[in-house]
Amino acid sequence: MGASVGQAESRRAGRWSGVDAKLGVTAALLLVILVVLLVLAPSFFRPNNLVNVLVQTSSLGLMAVGMAPVMIAGGIDLSSPANMALGAVLGAMFMQAGGNPVVGCLIMVVAATLVGLLNGVAVALLGMIPFVVTLATMTVATGAAVWLTHSVSVSGFPDSFYDVLLARLGGIPVSVYVLIAAVIILGAAMNGTPFGRYLYAIGINPRAARVARVPVRAATCASYAVSGLMAGLTAVLLSARLGSASANMGNDGVVLDVVSACVVGGVSIYGGSGYVTGAALGALVITLLSNNLNLLGVSYYLNLMTKGVVIIGFVALDGLRRRAS
């Protein structure tokens, strides 16, 4: 197994130049967005507004960071935002009924993690197609959230829920620190543990990984559970920021943003390469792009079209890189 995983690592190392090239394009896109914002809206760079951008990025970034291991292993999790909304609704309803906010947060995280694990079982153990499975899970989770709430937002949380989650340390909100911690921990896991090496090996060649006795099923299940865990943490932070929870928290536009963040951040849609840190950077780019388009008065639908074009461009770049290697 060690020899085969080592071969996968050497092939992965050969791909880093392509990933770095995509990150270079991402950095250039980020620079262009910042220049446009500087010209059109200099007030955008006020400290308070920059902090707000980081807060917006933290929610998208957590889900993108959770999606990254799944995509690196060659899968995809379209249910992440809907899973996040369902977990948020369950925890919110518990707190609204007078439940302890700590338990309410645990409900959000555990529920979302279990849904992620369910996706992993369906993909890894039952051999189902990730796109189909997670699309179905997204539909079920959305329907369940709407059914539970009757399309009404759930609010009325205890003050202690807000006191902790909306606190600021050094002027920076807690949610930003949570994102940073997630990037550090998952980045270390992907680059310095067998778990990460297994996922890269699976993404490069799942058959070879099985021959090398890589625990493909266990690693794949774990990657989807991580995606669910990140969705659960997002549910906690976003519920506190919005002051409520609803099924609309995980609308279709959020799915596009999460996938966009990963692709723009250099995570290959084909699997086998990418950085967790790149997914977080991609989340920042997508957040700034959305703000930029809003400042230009671009409609919501044209905003979606623009993000779609960006995804196509980066996927095309990824395809060219694969053919070149």
ABEGO torsion letter per residue (X at the ends): XAAAAAAAAAAAAAAAAAAAAAAAAAAAAAAAAAAAAAAABAAAABAAAAAAAAAAAAAAAAAAAAAAAAAAAGBBBAAAAAAAAAAAAAAAAAAAAGBBAAAAAAAAAAAAAAAAAAAAAAAAAAGBBAAAAAAAAAAAAAAAAAAAAGGBBBBGBBAAAAAAAABBBGGBBAAAAAAAAAAAAAAAAAAABAAAAAAAAAAABAAAAAAAGBBAAAAAAAAAAAAAAAAAAAAAAAAAAAGBBBAAAABAAAAAAAAAAAAAAGBBAAEGBEBAAAAAAAAAAAAAAAAAAAAAGBBAAAAAAAAAAAAAAAAAAAAAAAAAX
